[in-house]
Every structure is written in C-alpha cells, then in structure tokens.
Amino acid sequence: MLRLGIAEADRMPELAAGLYDVLFGITVGDLASHLVAAFGLAADKAEVVANELIGLVIHPTLPRLLFGVEPLVDAMPEETRLAADVDLDGIRHLLRIVMPPPPAA
C-alpha cells in the first residue's frame, strides 16, 4: 500500500495525502492522545513527541520493508506474544529519549 501511494503521489496527490493520513496521521493522533492521558503532556507537545517516537520506531524497519530486504508480516502480533514479537524494550528506550523528564517533586 505504501509503495502504491508513493508511486502514484505525483498523479494523485490527494489520494497519497489521504493514505498518509490514514497510515500515519491517525496513528500520531492516537498516540498523542495516549501521551496526554497517560503522561499529562500538553496536546501540542504530545503531538511532537508522538511524531518523533513513531519516526524513531519505524524508520529502521520501514525502508527495509519497502525495498523487500525484510519480509512483510501477514498479521498483527498476538497480544499474548507481543513482548516476543515486538521489541518493546527498544520502544521503551526510545520513549525515554523523546519524553521530557517528569517534573521534580
């Protein structure tokens, strides 16, 4: 889907923009909402953090998938196997990088 959106972006910019919004914009919005609720970030700061975190998490893998270096998966990871199927420690590490430190008590 990404390959198609990228390939047709010049001919159909509205379609490509819509695809981008569905794949990334909604995800950023959902993550930003979670950061507001879970960590008390201001909405504008949460969106910046969400964009940065998603970029750090997907950038190493996405180009490899787009170029066929790594195989695509057919299904989402099962919740019971999430820790084994997804590098949660790596994501936690990146979250600590982009999240502001908690206010001093």
N, C-alpha and C positions, 0 to 999 in steps of 0.2 A: 504494500500500500504506500509506504514511504517512497519507494523507488518510482512508482507511478506518479505520485504527487510532485516529486522533484522533476521528473521528466516532462511533465505537462504544465509546469508552473508558468512558462512563458506564454503558452497558448491559452491557458485557463487560469489566470491568476486568482480569480475569486474562488474557484474550486480548491486550488492549492492552499489559499489562506484559510478556507473553511476546514480543510483536512488538518492543517497545522493547529488550528484552534481546538479541534476535537482531540487530537493526539497529545498536544502539549498544553494549550491554554486552559482547558478544563482541569487537567491534572495539576497544573500550577495553582489554579484557584482552589481546588480541593485541599491540596497540601497546605496552602497559605491559611485556609480556614482552620485546619487542624492545628497549625502552629499558633494561631490566635487563641484557640480554645485550650490547647494543652500547655502552652508556654506563656500565654499572656502577651504575645508580641502585638505591637500596633499593626493594623492591616497593611499599611504601606511597607513597613519593614518585613512583615511576614511574606509578602509577595516577592521582595528582593531575595530573601533567604530561600524561599521555595524555588525560584528560578536558578539560583546558584547551586543549590543542593541537587536539583534534577540534572543540571548540566554536569556536575561532577560525577554523579552516579551513572548516567547513561553514556557520557562521552567515550569512555574507554571501550565500551561494548558496541554501541550503535554503528560506528563506521565499519567495524569488523563484520557485523551482521549484514550491512548494506553491500559490502564487497564480497560477501559469501565466504569470508575467511573462517567464520564460526557458523555452525548450523542454527537455523531458527528453531524454536521450540513450537510444538503444536498446541500446547495447552498451558494455562496459567499454573503455577506451582500450587500443589495442595497445601492448605493451611497447616495441616499436621506435619508436613515436610518442609515448611517454609525455611526454617533455620538451616536445613541441609541443602536446599535448592537455591537459596539466595544468600549472598554474602552479607548477612545482617551486621556482622562486626565491622566490615568495611563501610557500610552505610552509617553506622553509629559513629565511626571515626570521622567521616566527612561531615556529619551533623555537628559534631563538636567543633569542627573547623569553621563552619559558616554561622553557627549560632552565637549570638552575643553572650558573654558570661552573665550569669544570674546576678542581680543586684546584691550588693553586700548587705548583710543583715545588721 
